[in-house]
Amino acid sequence: MEALPQALEVDEKSPESRDLLPSQTASSLCTSSRSESVWTATPRNNWEIYNKPIVIMSVGGAIFLLGVAVTCLAYKLDLGKKGSEALKMMGPAFLSLGLMMLVCGLVWVPIIKKKQKQRQKSVFFQNLKSFFLNR
């Protein structure tokens, strides 16, 4: 525990000393990112909001293109039976994985937009709630 300044070293039995001591509530000890994001009023730029879907779409697009290239090579090149079978299995796997990630990123963007609109609408209600709870 940190040392208290000289001004706060008062007899602990007096009621004034309890008011002067810093409070250690559960909300100040255990803060989660979800509760912090609700109460912070700092505006976030578009990159902070959309960076995860953009990364997921970029990686998904790259894997999809890799799948297209591998599939094309599997059917154009003559690598023997084992090499051709391996490429013919890996190509569609990369295609489906890349397409799945690409679609997940594309679906994530409207969900984030909807959440942002709901958050803007609920700021007024959060202010009312904090006003009445702090009385």
MDAnalysis code that builds the backbone (N, CA, C; Angstrom):
import MDAnalysis as mda
import numpy as np

u = mda.Universe.empty(405, n_residues=135, atom_resindex=np.repeat(np.arange(135), 3), trajectory=True)
u.add_TopologyAttr("name", ["N", "CA", "C"] * 135)
u.add_TopologyAttr("resid", np.arange(1, 136))
u.add_TopologyAttr("resname", ["MET", "GLU", "ALA", "LEU", "PRO", "GLN", "ALA", "LEU", "GLU", "VAL", "ASP", "GLU", "LYS", "SER", "PRO", "GLU", "SER", "ARG", "ASP", "LEU", "LEU", "PRO", "SER", "GLN", "THR", "ALA", "SER", "SER", "LEU", "CYS", "THR", "SER", "SER", "ARG", "SER", "GLU", "SER", "VAL", "TRP", "THR", "ALA", "THR", "PRO", "ARG", "ASN", "ASN", "TRP", "GLU", "ILE", "TYR", "ASN", "LYS", "PRO", "ILE", "VAL", "ILE", "MET", "SER", "VAL", "GLY", "GLY", "ALA", "ILE", "PHE", "LEU", "LEU", "GLY", "VAL", "ALA", "VAL", "THR", "CYS", "LEU", "ALA", "TYR", "LYS", "LEU", "ASP", "LEU", "GLY", "LYS", "LYS", "GLY", "SER", "GLU", "ALA", "LEU", "LYS", "MET", "MET", "GLY", "PRO", "ALA", "PHE", "LEU", "SER", "LEU", "GLY", "LEU", "MET", "MET", "LEU", "VAL", "CYS", "GLY", "LEU", "VAL", "TRP", "VAL", "PRO", "ILE", "ILE", "LYS", "LYS", "LYS", "GLN", "LYS", "GLN", "ARG", "GLN", "LYS", "SER", "VAL", "PHE", "PHE", "GLN", "ASN", "LEU", "LYS", "SER", "PHE", "PHE", "LEU", "ASN", "ARG"])
u.atoms.positions = np.array([
    [0.849, -1.172, 0.000],
    [0.000, 0.000, 0.000],
    [0.891, 1.230, 0.000],
    [0.500, 2.246, -0.703],
    [1.321, 3.439, -0.796],
    [1.199, 4.278, 0.475],
    [2.240, 5.017, 0.771],
    [2.249, 5.846, 1.972],
    [1.369, 7.067, 1.763],
    [0.603, 7.405, 2.794],
    [-0.278, 8.558, 2.726],
    [0.499, 9.821, 3.048],
    [0.144, 10.946, 2.435],
    [0.814, 12.204, 2.768],
    [0.544, 12.594, 4.221],
    [1.346, 13.524, 4.724],
    [1.243, 13.960, 6.114],
    [-0.143, 14.510, 6.424],
    [-0.754, 15.207, 5.483],
    [-2.054, 15.820, 5.735],
    [-3.135, 14.775, 5.947],
    [-2.969, 13.579, 5.374],
    [-3.990, 12.548, 5.492],
    [-3.786, 11.637, 6.698],
    [-2.703, 11.802, 7.415],
    [-2.465, 10.958, 8.585],
    [-3.240, 11.507, 9.773],
    [-4.511, 11.144, 9.847],
    [-5.413, 11.571, 10.904],
    [-5.822, 10.324, 11.658],
    [-6.314, 10.495, 12.856],
    [-6.772, 9.358, 13.636],
    [-7.821, 8.596, 12.829],
    [-7.614, 7.315, 12.619],
    [-8.493, 6.533, 11.755],
    [-9.860, 6.296, 12.360],
    [-10.043, 6.565, 13.625],
    [-11.343, 6.360, 14.249],
    [-12.286, 7.535, 13.998],
    [-11.765, 8.674, 13.614],
    [-12.621, 9.837, 13.394],
    [-13.314, 9.719, 12.040],
    [-14.543, 10.229, 11.930],
    [-15.268, 10.133, 10.647],
    [-14.636, 10.964, 9.550],
    [-13.908, 12.035, 9.913],
    [-13.270, 12.860, 8.901],
    [-12.165, 12.092, 8.181],
    [-11.501, 11.200, 8.886],
    [-10.398, 10.472, 8.260],
    [-10.889, 9.538, 7.171],
    [-12.091, 9.004, 7.340],
    [-12.636, 8.123, 6.307],
    [-12.950, 8.912, 5.035],
    [-13.349, 10.160, 5.195],
    [-13.644, 10.990, 4.026],
    [-12.368, 11.408, 3.301],
    [-11.269, 11.544, 4.037],
    [-10.031, 12.001, 3.428],
    [-9.261, 10.890, 2.731],
    [-9.445, 9.660, 3.146],
    [-8.698, 8.551, 2.553],
    [-9.185, 8.292, 1.137],
    [-8.274, 7.954, 0.223],
    [-8.710, 7.638, -1.141],
    [-9.512, 6.350, -1.141],
    [-10.598, 6.352, -1.888],
    [-11.462, 5.174, -1.898],
    [-10.921, 4.136, -2.869],
    [-11.029, 2.891, -2.493],
    [-10.644, 1.765, -3.335],
    [-11.898, 0.947, -3.608],
    [-12.677, 1.366, -4.552],
    [-13.906, 0.656, -4.862],
    [-13.635, -0.424, -5.889],
    [-14.618, -1.281, -6.058],
    [-14.462, -2.368, -7.027],
    [-14.338, -1.818, -8.437],
    [-15.034, -0.716, -8.720],
    [-14.960, -0.176, -10.080],
    [-13.605, 0.434, -10.379],
    [-12.922, 0.955, -9.352],
    [-11.602, 1.525, -9.614],
    [-10.513, 0.464, -9.609],
    [-10.764, -0.661, -8.960],
    [-9.762, -1.726, -8.930],
    [-9.847, -2.631, -10.149],
    [-11.041, -2.949, -10.562],
    [-11.245, -3.889, -11.668],
    [-11.964, -3.181, -12.799],
    [-11.223, -2.580, -13.665],
    [-11.838, -1.924, -14.809],
    [-11.650, -2.800, -16.029],
    [-12.705, -2.964, -16.765],
    [-12.615, -3.738, -17.996],
    [-12.636, -2.799, -19.182],
    [-12.167, -3.286, -20.306],
    [-12.117, -2.445, -21.498],
    [-13.519, -2.088, -21.961],
    [-14.480, -2.971, -21.726],
    [-15.838, -2.687, -22.155],
    [-16.424, -1.529, -21.348],
    [-16.231, -1.536, -20.019],
    [-16.787, -0.457, -19.214],
    [-16.049, 0.852, -19.477],
    [-14.763, 0.775, -19.748],
    [-14.025, 1.997, -20.047],
    [-14.492, 2.601, -21.358],
    [-14.779, 1.779, -22.350],
    [-15.168, 2.321, -23.641],
    [-16.535, 2.986, -23.579],
    [-17.381, 2.568, -22.645],
    [-18.694, 3.175, -22.529],
    [-18.586, 4.569, -21.925],
    [-17.693, 4.741, -20.955],
    [-17.653, 5.988, -20.208],
    [-16.630, 6.983, -20.726],
    [-15.728, 6.599, -21.576],
    [-14.763, 7.565, -22.095],
    [-15.413, 8.361, -23.208],
    [-15.155, 9.633, -23.215],
    [-15.778, 10.505, -24.201],
    [-14.779, 10.958, -25.260],
    [-13.601, 10.368, -25.286],
    [-12.617, 10.789, -26.274],
    [-13.020, 10.260, -27.644],
    [-13.037, 11.109, -28.651],
    [-13.409, 10.650, -29.996],
    [-12.299, 9.794, -30.594],
    [-12.712, 8.766, -31.294],
    [-11.754, 7.873, -31.941],
    [-11.785, 8.124, -33.440],
    [-10.628, 8.021, -34.069],
    [-10.593, 8.216, -35.517],
    [-11.026, 6.933, -36.226],
    [-11.198, 7.025, -37.543],
    [-11.727, 5.887, -38.296],
    [-10.799, 4.681, -38.270],
    [-9.480, 4.897, -38.243],
    [-8.564, 3.762, -38.226],
    [-8.716, 2.969, -36.931],
    [-8.878, 3.642, -35.801],
    [-9.058, 2.937, -34.531],
    [-10.361, 2.148, -34.511],
    [-11.358, 2.636, -35.205],
    [-12.657, 1.967, -35.221],
    [-12.653, 0.781, -36.180],
    [-12.093, 0.987, -37.374],
    [-12.223, -0.016, -38.435],
    [-10.954, -0.812, -38.709],
    [-9.925, -0.753, -37.862],
    [-8.674, -1.431, -38.215],
    [-8.798, -2.952, -38.226],
    [-9.556, -3.531, -37.309],
    [-9.681, -4.995, -37.306],
    [-10.409, -5.523, -38.543],
    [-11.565, -4.955, -38.926],
    [-12.180, -5.456, -40.165],
    [-11.311, -5.241, -41.393],
    [-10.580, -4.137, -41.432],
    [-9.712, -3.889, -42.588],
    [-8.604, -4.937, -42.660],
    [-8.015, -5.268, -41.517],
    [-6.953, -6.282, -41.494],
    [-7.523, -7.646, -41.888],
    [-8.690, -7.988, -41.344],
    [-9.323, -9.278, -41.684],
    [-9.640, -9.339, -43.183],
    [-10.168, -8.260, -43.752],
    [-10.460, -8.252, -45.193],
    [-9.190, -8.339, -46.024],
    [-8.129, -7.659, -45.587],
    [-6.870, -7.703, -46.344],
    [-6.258, -9.095, -46.327],
    [-6.215, -9.702, -45.159],
    [-5.658, -11.054, -45.051],
    [-6.531, -12.042, -45.817],
    [-7.848, -11.890, -45.701],
    [-8.764, -12.771, -46.440],
    [-8.601, -12.636, -47.939],
    [-8.449, -11.407, -48.407],
    [-8.238, -11.191, -49.844],
    [-6.926, -11.794, -50.314],
    [-5.871, -11.664, -49.494],
    [-4.570, -12.238, -49.866],
    [-4.642, -13.767, -49.915],
    [-5.299, -14.365, -48.945],
    [-5.431, -15.834, -48.935],
    [-6.297, -16.294, -50.113],
    [-7.343, -15.524, -50.419],
    [-8.189, -15.860, -51.564],
    [-7.388, -15.828, -52.869],
    [-6.580, -14.781, -53.048],
    [-5.749, -14.692, -54.260],
    [-4.705, -15.805, -54.308],
    [-4.162, -16.166, -53.150],
    [-3.236, -17.304, -53.098],
    [-3.947, -18.585, -53.531],
    [-5.179, -18.745, -53.082],
    [-5.966, -19.915, -53.486],
    [-6.236, -19.945, -54.979],
    [-6.520, -18.770, -55.563],
    [-6.739, -18.692, -57.007],
    [-5.460, -19.085, -57.738],
    [-4.317, -18.552, -57.279],
    [-3.042, -18.850, -57.934],
    [-2.692, -20.332, -57.809],
    [-2.861, -20.904, -56.634],
    [-2.526, -22.320, -56.426],
    [-3.442, -23.211, -57.253],
    [-4.714, -22.864, -57.306],
    [-5.659, -23.666, -58.096],
    [-5.320, -23.593, -59.582],
    [-5.006, -22.409, -60.059],
    [-4.629, -22.267, -61.475],
    [-3.357, -23.055, -61.788],
    [-2.372, -22.968, -60.898],
    [-1.132, -23.713, -61.107],
    [-1.355, -25.218, -61.062],
    [-2.260, -25.653, -60.201],
    [-2.510, -27.091, -60.081],
    [-3.072, -27.670, -61.368],
    [-3.886, -26.900, -62.069],
    [-4.487, -27.420, -63.290],
    [-3.661, -27.109, -64.537],
    [-2.725, -26.164, -64.461],
    [-1.911, -25.823, -65.625],
    [-0.588, -26.591, -65.658],
    [0.032, -26.804, -64.479],
    [1.339, -27.460, -64.433],
    [1.185, -28.972, -64.347],
    [2.167, -29.650, -64.871],
    [2.203, -31.102, -64.758],
    [3.306, -31.457, -63.764],
    [2.918, -31.646, -62.492],
    [3.886, -31.905, -61.421],
    [3.912, -33.356, -60.983],
    [3.273, -34.196, -61.678],
    [3.190, -35.582, -61.253],
    [1.908, -35.789, -60.457],
    [1.672, -37.034, -60.109],
    [0.407, -37.371, -59.466],
    [0.303, -36.791, -58.066],
    [1.343, -36.984, -57.225],
    [1.263, -36.523, -55.829],
    [1.260, -34.993, -55.729],
    [2.121, -34.337, -56.480],
    [2.185, -32.872, -56.439],
    [0.900, -32.233, -56.939],
    [0.340, -32.809, -57.983],
    [-0.893, -32.277, -58.549],
    [-2.059, -32.467, -57.584],
    [-2.113, -33.628, -56.935],
    [-3.197, -33.884, -55.970],
    [-3.101, -32.939, -54.781],
    [-1.894, -32.697, -54.306],
    [-1.719, -31.801, -53.152],
    [-2.150, -30.374, -53.507],
    [-1.735, -29.900, -54.685],
    [-2.129, -28.551, -55.081],
    [-3.628, -28.447, -55.344],
    [-4.208, -29.501, -55.893],
    [-5.646, -29.482, -56.158],
    [-6.456, -29.501, -54.866],
    [-5.874, -29.992, -53.785],
    [-6.562, -29.958, -52.480],
    [-6.314, -28.635, -51.759],
    [-5.107, -28.110, -51.867],
    [-4.770, -26.877, -51.147],
    [-5.398, -25.647, -51.793],
    [-5.517, -25.627, -53.099],
    [-6.078, -24.466, -53.793],
    [-7.484, -24.123, -53.335],
    [-8.419, -25.072, -53.432],
    [-9.777, -24.771, -52.959],
    [-9.854, -24.494, -51.453],
    [-8.960, -25.102, -50.672],
    [-8.951, -24.813, -49.236],
    [-8.580, -23.350, -48.987],
    [-7.548, -22.855, -49.678],
    [-7.181, -21.443, -49.554],
    [-8.282, -20.534, -50.100],
    [-8.916, -20.958, -51.194],
    [-10.024, -20.179, -51.742],
    [-11.140, -20.013, -50.715],
    [-11.549, -21.104, -50.099],
    [-12.668, -21.029, -49.158],
    [-12.283, -20.275, -47.887],
    [-11.082, -20.496, -47.383],
    [-10.643, -19.796, -46.178],
    [-10.538, -18.292, -46.436],
    [-9.959, -17.919, -47.555],
    [-9.839, -16.507, -47.897],
    [-11.184, -15.840, -48.104],
    [-12.090, -16.536, -48.783],
    [-13.418, -15.986, -49.014],
    [-14.173, -15.836, -47.698],
    [-14.024, -16.788, -46.805],
    [-14.692, -16.718, -45.502],
    [-14.187, -15.507, -44.703],
    [-12.882, -15.291, -44.677],
    [-12.334, -14.155, -43.939],
    [-12.739, -12.835, -44.583],
    [-12.751, -12.795, -45.893],
    [-13.150, -11.591, -46.609],
    [-14.601, -11.227, -46.303],
    [-15.476, -12.196, -46.325],
    [-16.890, -11.951, -46.039],
    [-17.086, -11.556, -44.573],
    [-16.350, -12.172, -43.663],
    [-16.457, -11.796, -42.238],
    [-16.074, -10.335, -42.047],
    [-15.020, -9.892, -42.684],
    [-14.628, -8.489, -42.589],
    [-15.661, -7.568, -43.198],
    [-16.227, -7.967, -44.336],
    [-17.243, -7.140, -44.983],
    [-18.521, -7.042, -44.160],
    [-18.884, -8.087, -43.456],
    [-20.075, -8.069, -42.610],
    [-19.815, -7.295, -41.320],
    [-18.575, -7.305, -40.861],
    [-18.212, -6.637, -39.611],
    [-18.371, -5.113, -39.715],
    [-18.132, -4.538, -40.884],
    [-18.189, -3.080, -41.058],
    [-19.590, -2.526, -40.776],
    [-20.669, -3.062, -41.352],
    [-21.994, -2.527, -41.010],
    [-22.364, -2.724, -39.542],
    [-21.880, -3.793, -38.940],
    [-22.151, -4.013, -37.520],
    [-21.509, -2.912, -36.689],
    [-20.282, -2.541, -37.022],
    [-19.596, -1.469, -36.296],
    [-20.313, -0.142, -36.522],
    [-20.761, 0.121, -37.748],
    [-21.485, 1.363, -38.016],
    [-22.763, 1.445, -37.182],
    [-23.479, 0.331, -37.083],
    [-24.707, 0.306, -36.293],
    [-24.411, 0.537, -34.815],
    [-23.337, -0.062, -34.307],
    [-22.949, 0.152, -32.910],
    [-22.589, 1.608, -32.647],
    [-21.905, 2.245, -33.597],
    [-21.525, 3.645, -33.433],
    [-22.775, 4.531, -33.351],
    [-23.769, 4.260, -34.189],
    [-25.004, 5.039, -34.146],
    [-25.726, 4.838, -32.820],
    [-25.776, 3.585, -32.343],
    [-26.429, 3.321, -31.061],
    [-25.690, 4.003, -29.923],
    [-24.370, 4.014, -29.974],
    [-23.574, 4.651, -28.929],
    [-23.823, 6.155, -28.902],
    [-23.940, 6.765, -30.085],
    [-24.201, 8.204, -30.144],
    [-25.581, 8.530, -29.595],
    [-26.558, 7.662, -29.872],
    [-27.901, 7.891, -29.358],
    [-27.961, 7.706, -27.850],
    [-27.167, 6.799, -27.317],
    [-27.276, 6.493, -25.895],
    [-26.423, 7.394, -25.011],
    [-25.661, 8.314, -25.587],
    [-24.842, 9.214, -24.773],
    [-25.736, 10.061, -23.872],
    [-26.848, 10.513, -24.416],
    [-27.772, 11.314, -23.621],
    [-28.294, 10.510, -22.434],
    [-28.670, 9.255, -22.670],
    [-29.200, 8.436, -21.594],
    [-28.118, 8.078, -20.579],
    [-26.884, 7.917, -21.015],
    [-25.784, 7.657, -20.084],
    [-25.546, 8.862, -19.191],
    [-25.656, 10.059, -19.767],
    [-25.477, 11.267, -18.957],
    [-26.586, 11.392, -17.920],
    [-27.818, 11.072, -18.323],
    [-28.916, 11.097, -17.364],
    [-28.712, 10.075, -16.256],
    [-28.287, 8.895, -16.637],
    [-28.064, 7.829, -15.668],
    [-26.980, 8.224, -14.673],
    [-25.881, 8.769, -15.154],
    [-24.801, 9.159, -14.251],
    [-25.244, 10.316, -13.371],
    [-26.095, 11.217, -13.879],
    [-26.580, 12.328, -13.075],
    [-27.398, 11.823, -11.897],
    [-28.314, 10.880, -12.161],
    [-29.170, 10.390, -11.090],
    [-28.452, 9.436, -10.144],
    [-27.451, 8.713, -10.630],
    [-26.736, 7.787, -9.758],
    [-25.738, 8.514, -8.854],
    [-25.267, 9.667, -9.250],
    [-24.280, 10.400, -8.462],
    [-24.907, 11.320, -7.431],
    [-26.181, 11.268, -7.249],
    [-26.835, 12.133, -6.249],
    [-26.639, 11.627, -4.870],
])
